[in-house]
Amino acid sequence: MTAQRTLGSTGLGVSPIGLGLAALGRPGYITVGHADDLGSDRGRDAMEYRAHAVLDAAYARGIRYFDVARSYGRAEEFLASWLARRAIPPGSVTVGSKWGYTYTADWRVDAPTHEVKSHTLPVFTRQLGESRAILGAHLALYQIHSATLESGVLDDTSIIDALAEARRGGLRIGLTVSGPSQADTIWRALDVRRDGARVFDAVQATWNLLERSVEPAVSAAHAEGFGIIVKEALANGRLTTRGTNAVRDAWMDPLAREAERLGVSVDALALASALAQPWADVVLSGAATTWQLESNVGASGVVIPNETSVALQALTMRSEEYWRVRSALPWN
């Protein structure tokens, strides 16, 4: 993997590829083929063992940014136990977590509701305490999970004051965004200040070959010194061989064709396309197995010719259509 870099102007050291534990911390998730990745044993111990194996592989390949959330089942706990067992000191890796969703599935894949969203001050206070208790000094970046203009979280004085206080206490503060209006949320976040100081240090946004609408907003945020983290670069598995084989739509042909021409995996090419964006500091892998992780990390060595970039433009969807399809993805 290429040399480490700094996450925007945060001072936090990160790797170009990070590991997100959304698919590793709970038995249910919306990535295509997730059930096959987990196998038949989805007990807590088996899940922790699997998470540690992927974390070991990631660390060995130079990954130094790890992404978790309060709603990712036991992801924070699995990451914390791995950090402790490997005796990895705070500061040698960067850990980002999130608040705003509460995991409610109780380890069931068939749960009617997997997580509940609430962007209120009591939830922030409770979940920050929980994250700190689990991750300790490793916790470096704390983000609003899926902030939207509709939730009002960016206009809630009490929450902004609490975020600013946490920032003064040493945490870096960020927000993640989703949905067809994610760019609007970023534009609003750029203006949020307390006592003349910017409240947010980073933004984590969805960008991939299918959904590119956020580009102007993240480019502007990057120019302002925000750290930019790219999530869902593989579109929840749709930009992998599983997705291309399952969908078989003509608009997916350029990805498979260009990957074959360059002699790389489909997922590596999709991730490399995100890494090639000049504003991207970290691109998250959502690998649930070591072989997925190894394939994903291959993206760091992919050089994308101009003709390939032009060909891959054909995959771009209307933002509203992309998010409509994503919202219909089943858990597991």
C-alpha positions as semicolon CSV with decimal commas, in nm:
position;residue;x (nm);y (nm);z (nm)
1;M;0,000;0,000;0,000
2;T;0,110;0,356;-0,060
3;A;0,253;0,576;0,215
4;Q;0,038;0,695;0,503
5;R;-0,117;1,040;0,484
6;T;-0,299;1,290;0,706
7;L;-0,678;1,304;0,725
8;G;-0,738;1,655;0,598
9;S;-0,615;1,909;0,853
10;T;-0,703;1,689;1,152
11;G;-0,345;1,580;1,218
12;L;-0,464;1,218;1,229
13;G;-0,253;0,967;1,040
14;V;-0,447;0,736;0,809
15;S;-0,392;0,484;0,532
16;P;-0,538;0,533;0,182
17;I;-0,755;0,226;0,237
18;G;-0,939;0,187;0,566
19;L;-1,143;-0,099;0,705
20;G;-1,507;-0,052;0,796
21;L;-1,653;-0,309;1,038
22;A;-2,022;-0,272;0,953
23;A;-2,031;-0,625;0,807
24;L;-1,805;-0,774;1,075
25;G;-1,976;-0,658;1,393
26;R;-2,323;-0,807;1,348
27;P;-2,476;-1,107;1,168
28;G;-2,711;-0,900;0,951
29;Y;-2,610;-0,645;0,689
30;I;-2,717;-0,530;0,342
31;T;-2,402;-0,621;0,146
32;V;-2,475;-0,860;-0,142
33;G;-2,384;-1,215;-0,031
34;H;-2,325;-1,127;0,333
35;A;-2,487;-1,450;0,456
36;D;-2,245;-1,656;0,248
37;D;-1,949;-1,469;0,397
38;L;-2,051;-1,552;0,754
39;G;-2,122;-1,921;0,708
40;S;-2,340;-2,114;0,950
41;D;-2,178;-2,012;1,281
42;R;-2,287;-1,659;1,361
43;G;-2,241;-1,671;1,736
44;R;-2,063;-1,390;1,913
45;D;-1,734;-1,580;1,957
46;A;-1,726;-1,692;1,594
47;M;-1,799;-1,339;1,475
48;E;-1,523;-1,197;1,695
49;Y;-1,275;-1,458;1,569
50;R;-1,366;-1,371;1,208
51;A;-1,335;-0,998;1,275
52;H;-0,991;-1,046;1,431
53;A;-0,875;-1,247;1,131
54;V;-0,977;-0,971;0,891
55;L;-0,823;-0,706;1,118
56;D;-0,497;-0,903;1,127
57;A;-0,491;-0,921;0,748
58;A;-0,571;-0,551;0,720
59;Y;-0,298;-0,448;0,962
60;A;-0,045;-0,669;0,785
61;R;-0,129;-0,494;0,457
62;G;-0,075;-0,149;0,601
63;I;-0,430;-0,045;0,687
64;R;-0,424;0,201;0,975
65;Y;-0,774;0,353;0,970
66;F;-1,062;0,158;1,126
67;D;-1,426;0,261;1,108
68;V;-1,693;0,145;1,355
69;A;-2,022;0,275;1,499
70;R;-2,245;0,224;1,799
71;S;-2,503;0,060;1,569
72;Y;-2,263;-0,194;1,417
73;G;-2,353;-0,463;1,667
74;R;-2,035;-0,546;1,860
75;A;-1,795;-0,385;1,613
76;E;-1,649;-0,147;1,870
77;E;-1,598;-0,435;2,113
78;F;-1,438;-0,660;1,851
79;L;-1,203;-0,381;1,745
80;A;-1,115;-0,299;2,107
81;S;-1,040;-0,662;2,196
82;W;-0,821;-0,693;1,886
83;L;-0,629;-0,375;1,971
84;A;-0,573;-0,505;2,325
85;R;-0,467;-0,855;2,221
86;R;-0,223;-0,722;1,963
87;A;-0,096;-0,457;2,211
88;I;-0,143;-0,182;1,953
89;P;-0,087;0,152;2,129
90;P;-0,313;0,455;2,081
91;G;-0,188;0,679;1,804
92;S;-0,037;0,402;1,594
93;V;-0,375;0,351;1,427
94;T;-0,669;0,590;1,388
95;V;-1,015;0,483;1,498
96;G;-1,334;0,659;1,397
97;S;-1,676;0,577;1,540
98;K;-2,026;0,722;1,511
99;W;-2,330;0,807;1,717
100;G;-2,696;0,850;1,628
101;Y;-2,818;0,496;1,562
102;T;-2,888;0,232;1,826
103;Y;-2,853;-0,136;1,735
104;T;-3,183;-0,312;1,809
105;A;-3,165;-0,644;1,620
106;D;-3,045;-0,841;1,924
107;W;-2,819;-1,053;1,699
108;R;-3,112;-1,162;1,482
109;V;-3,097;-1,142;1,104
110;D;-3,476;-1,158;1,083
111;A;-3,532;-0,870;1,325
112;P;-3,810;-0,635;1,210
113;T;-3,585;-0,336;1,289
114;H;-3,207;-0,354;1,294
115;E;-3,128;-0,004;1,414
116;V;-3,312;0,305;1,535
117;K;-3,200;0,657;1,444
118;S;-3,213;0,943;1,694
119;H;-3,002;1,257;1,671
120;T;-3,075;1,397;2,016
121;L;-2,847;1,524;2,290
122;P;-2,928;1,238;2,531
123;V;-2,835;0,984;2,262
124;F;-2,509;1,166;2,185
125;T;-2,416;1,185;2,553
126;R;-2,497;0,818;2,615
127;Q;-2,328;0,684;2,305
128;L;-2,015;0,895;2,341
129;G;-1,977;0,756;2,692
130;E;-2,025;0,403;2,561
131;S;-1,773;0,448;2,279
132;R;-1,516;0,597;2,513
133;A;-1,565;0,316;2,764
134;I;-1,501;0,055;2,495
135;L;-1,236;0,219;2,277
136;G;-1,059;0,435;2,535
137;A;-0,771;0,645;2,409
138;H;-0,793;0,483;2,064
139;L;-1,108;0,683;1,981
140;A;-0,987;0,975;1,768
141;L;-1,278;1,073;1,540
142;Y;-1,644;1,080;1,642
143;Q;-1,906;1,135;1,374
144;I;-2,277;1,202;1,348
145;H;-2,413;0,888;1,184
146;S;-2,605;0,972;0,865
147;A;-2,668;1,338;0,934
148;T;-2,944;1,492;0,724
149;L;-3,098;1,837;0,697
150;E;-3,437;1,682;0,775
151;S;-3,324;1,551;1,114
152;G;-3,234;1,903;1,223
153;V;-2,914;1,782;1,391
154;L;-2,701;2,055;1,233
155;D;-2,936;2,323;1,365
156;D;-2,970;2,183;1,717
157;T;-2,784;2,428;1,938
158;S;-2,745;2,186;2,225
159;I;-2,587;1,919;2,005
160;I;-2,355;2,160;1,826
161;D;-2,243;2,294;2,164
162;A;-2,176;1,939;2,285
163;L;-1,982;1,853;1,970
164;A;-1,775;2,169;2,005
165;E;-1,701;2,082;2,367
166;A;-1,590;1,731;2,269
167;R;-1,368;1,883;2,002
168;R;-1,207;2,117;2,255
169;G;-1,146;1,809;2,467
170;G;-0,930;1,654;2,196
171;L;-1,169;1,453;1,979
172;R;-1,195;1,524;1,610
173;I;-1,558;1,566;1,504
174;G;-1,715;1,455;1,179
175;L;-2,038;1,356;1,012
176;T;-2,141;1,085;0,773
177;V;-2,399;1,149;0,503
178;S;-2,627;0,933;0,292
179;G;-2,912;0,966;0,047
180;P;-2,975;1,180;-0,262
181;S;-2,935;1,500;-0,056
182;Q;-2,600;1,411;0,102
183;A;-2,429;1,698;-0,079
184;D;-2,673;1,950;0,070
185;T;-2,586;1,825;0,418
186;I;-2,216;1,875;0,353
187;W;-2,270;2,230;0,228
188;R;-2,458;2,307;0,549
189;A;-2,188;2,147;0,767
190;L;-1,925;2,373;0,613
191;D;-2,098;2,670;0,776
192;V;-2,137;2,524;1,127
193;R;-1,916;2,711;1,375
194;R;-1,891;2,782;1,744
195;D;-1,703;3,083;1,878
196;G;-1,561;3,140;1,532
197;A;-1,415;2,789;1,510
198;R;-1,530;2,520;1,271
199;V;-1,707;2,234;1,449
200;F;-1,652;1,960;1,191
201;D;-1,316;1,819;1,091
202;A;-1,420;1,539;0,855
203;V;-1,700;1,405;0,642
204;Q;-1,769;1,046;0,538
205;A;-1,974;1,028;0,220
206;T;-2,093;0,773;-0,034
207;W;-1,910;0,791;-0,364
208;N;-1,880;0,512;-0,615
209;L;-1,894;0,451;-0,989
210;L;-2,273;0,443;-0,973
211;E;-2,327;0,746;-0,746
212;R;-2,103;1,048;-0,804
213;S;-2,337;1,335;-0,714
214;V;-2,145;1,431;-0,399
215;E;-1,826;1,528;-0,586
216;P;-1,863;1,911;-0,583
217;A;-1,946;1,916;-0,212
218;V;-1,663;1,688;-0,096
219;S;-1,420;1,870;-0,323
220;A;-1,515;2,200;-0,158
221;A;-1,494;2,043;0,189
222;H;-1,150;1,905;0,112
223;A;-1,035;2,248;0,000
224;E;-1,153;2,382;0,338
225;G;-0,935;2,128;0,520
226;F;-1,196;1,862;0,593
227;G;-1,076;1,504;0,598
228;I;-1,272;1,307;0,337
229;I;-1,359;0,942;0,395
230;V;-1,529;0,750;0,115
231;K;-1,781;0,484;0,214
232;E;-1,970;0,231;0,003
233;A;-1,716;0,252;-0,278
234;L;-1,834;-0,096;-0,383
235;A;-2,203;0,001;-0,359
236;N;-2,277;-0,263;-0,094
237;G;-2,135;-0,538;-0,312
238;R;-2,299;-0,434;-0,637
239;L;-1,961;-0,332;-0,779
240;T;-1,809;-0,677;-0,727
241;T;-1,832;-1,000;-0,922
242;R;-2,129;-1,091;-0,702
243;G;-2,307;-0,777;-0,805
244;T;-2,219;-0,795;-1,173
245;N;-2,318;-1,161;-1,189
246;A;-2,645;-1,099;-1,008
247;V;-2,750;-0,787;-1,195
248;R;-2,624;-0,865;-1,547
249;D;-2,743;-0,531;-1,677
250;A;-2,574;-0,389;-1,983
251;W;-2,461;-0,082;-1,789
252;M;-2,236;-0,306;-1,574
253;D;-2,047;-0,440;-1,874
254;P;-1,784;-0,162;-1,882
255;L;-1,667;-0,244;-1,531
256;A;-1,616;-0,615;-1,597
257;R;-1,464;-0,545;-1,938
258;E;-1,217;-0,284;-1,812
259;A;-1,118;-0,497;-1,514
260;E;-1,040;-0,787;-1,744
261;R;-0,846;-0,563;-1,980
262;L;-0,632;-0,429;-1,695
263;G;-0,588;-0,771;-1,536
264;V;-0,739;-0,669;-1,201
265;S;-1,043;-0,773;-1,000
266;V;-1,371;-0,589;-1,043
267;D;-1,368;-0,471;-0,681
268;A;-1,008;-0,351;-0,703
269;L;-1,091;-0,138;-1,006
270;A;-1,398;0,009;-0,837
271;L;-1,199;0,094;-0,523
272;A;-0,909;0,230;-0,728
273;S;-1,153;0,465;-0,899
274;A;-1,240;0,609;-0,558
275;L;-0,874;0,627;-0,454
276;A;-0,801;0,824;-0,771
277;Q;-1,028;1,111;-0,666
278;P;-0,805;1,405;-0,568
279;W;-1,017;1,487;-0,262
280;A;-1,030;1,134;-0,115
281;D;-0,814;1,080;0,195
282;V;-0,942;0,733;0,293
283;V;-1,149;0,482;0,098
284;L;-1,315;0,219;0,314
285;S;-1,312;-0,151;0,244
286;G;-1,611;-0,330;0,390
287;A;-1,450;-0,672;0,364
288;A;-1,609;-0,950;0,568
289;T;-1,346;-1,214;0,482
290;T;-0,969;-1,217;0,446
291;W;-0,987;-1,301;0,077
292;Q;-1,213;-1,003;0,015
293;L;-0,969;-0,786;0,207
294;E;-0,676;-0,907;-0,002
295;S;-0,866;-0,840;-0,324
296;N;-0,973;-0,494;-0,205
297;V;-0,620;-0,394;-0,103
298;G;-0,509;-0,473;-0,457
299;A;-0,671;-0,143;-0,552
300;S;-0,371;0,048;-0,418
301;G;-0,158;-0,076;-0,707
302;V;-0,407;-0,011;-0,988
303;V;-0,325;0,266;-1,235
304;I;-0,636;0,373;-1,424
305;P;-0,579;0,487;-1,784
306;N;-0,782;0,780;-1,909
307;E;-0,974;0,562;-2,153
308;T;-1,082;0,339;-1,864
309;S;-1,207;0,639;-1,665
310;V;-1,407;0,752;-1,966
311;A;-1,553;0,405;-2,017
312;L;-1,657;0,379;-1,650
313;Q;-1,856;0,702;-1,674
314;A;-2,125;0,489;-1,838
315;L;-2,206;0,331;-1,501
316;T;-2,325;0,656;-1,340
317;M;-2,687;0,649;-1,227
318;R;-2,926;0,924;-1,134
319;S;-2,880;0,982;-0,763
320;E;-3,246;0,927;-0,679
321;E;-3,248;0,594;-0,864
322;Y;-2,929;0,478;-0,694
323;W;-3,069;0,543;-0,348
324;R;-3,403;0,385;-0,438
325;V;-3,226;0,062;-0,534
326;R;-3,003;0,076;-0,228
327;S;-3,297;0,118;0,008
328;A;-3,447;-0,202;-0,131
329;L;-3,140;-0,417;-0,059
330;P;-3,233;-0,695;0,186
331;W;-3,046;-0,760;0,511
332;N;-2,810;-1,050;0,432
